[in-house]
Amino acid sequence: MARPLAGFDTSNQRPVVHRLAASLAMVSAASTFAISLEPGTATPARPTQIVATGVSQV
């Protein structure tokens, strides 16, 4: 089940590093991850437009 760990604004046009405030327990429990682009500023209950996925190495 997909759940958001964090959200951030990407209005800056330069490359930026974002550190997620998710707990290590949440990250360690995940076997895969995805990055999505969402409209507006609210974090949705489920992702809509997934742009990247991967397998957790933690």
C-alpha positions in Angstrom: 0.0 0.0 0.0 1.4 3.4 -1.0 1.7 6.0 1.8 3.4 9.4 1.7 6.4 9.8 3.9 7.0 13.5 3.2 6.1 16.3 0.8 8.0 19.4 -0.3 7.6 22.3 -2.8 9.6 22.0 -6.0 9.0 25.6 -7.3 12.8 26.2 -7.2 14.3 25.6 -10.7 17.8 24.7 -9.4 18.7 21.2 -8.1 18.0 20.9 -4.4 18.5 18.2 -1.8 15.5 17.4 0.4 16.0 15.4 3.6 12.9 13.4 4.6 11.7 13.7 8.2 10.3 10.1 8.1 11.4 7.8 10.9 14.1 5.2 10.3 11.5 2.5 11.3 9.1 3.6 8.5 11.9 3.7 5.9 13.4 0.3 7.0 9.9 -1.3 6.7 9.6 -0.3 3.1 10.7 -2.7 0.4 10.2 -0.3 -2.5 9.7 3.5 -2.9 8.3 5.9 -5.4 8.4 9.6 -6.2 5.3 11.4 -7.4 4.4 14.8 -8.7 1.2 16.1 -7.1 -0.9 19.2 -7.8 -1.2 21.9 -5.1 0.6 21.9 -1.8 -1.2 19.2 0.1 0.2 15.7 0.5 -2.3 13.2 -0.9 -3.5 10.0 0.8 -2.2 8.1 -2.3 0.2 9.1 -5.0 -1.2 10.0 -8.4 1.5 10.8 -11.0 4.5 8.5 -10.2 7.7 9.6 -11.9 10.3 7.3 -10.3 10.4 4.0 -8.4 13.1 1.9 -6.8 14.0 -0.9 -4.4 15.0 0.0 -0.8 18.7 -0.8 0.1 18.2 0.0 3.8 
